Amino acid sequence: MKYFKIFGSKCFIKINDGSPRKFDSRGDEGIFLGYSTRSKAYKCYNYRLKKIVESIDVRLMKIFQKRKLKNMKMISLLNKKNL
C-alpha cells in the first residue's frame, strides 16, 4: 500500500522541455490530482502553466504527509484523554 499517493498533496513536476540552463528551474510546483487512465503517469495541476498535466517524473512532498499523520495522532490522543 506504500505506492498509493494522497490526493491533493503538494508535488514537483520535472520540466522536460529541452535542456535547462545552469540557473533555470528544473521543476514546477503543483498539486497531485490522481493517476492517468491513458498511460503510467500521474495527473497534476501545474501552477506555472495553470493547467492539468500528465507526467511520469513527479515527486511528492512526503514531509507534509508525515506531519499530517502526526497531527492526526496527537488529536486522537487528546480526544482520548478528554473522554
Secondary structure, DSSP 8 states (H G I E B T S, - for coil): -TT---TT-EEEEE--SS---TTS-SEEEEEEEEE-SSSS-EEEEETTTTEEEEES-EEE-HHHHHHHHHHHHHHHHHHHHH-
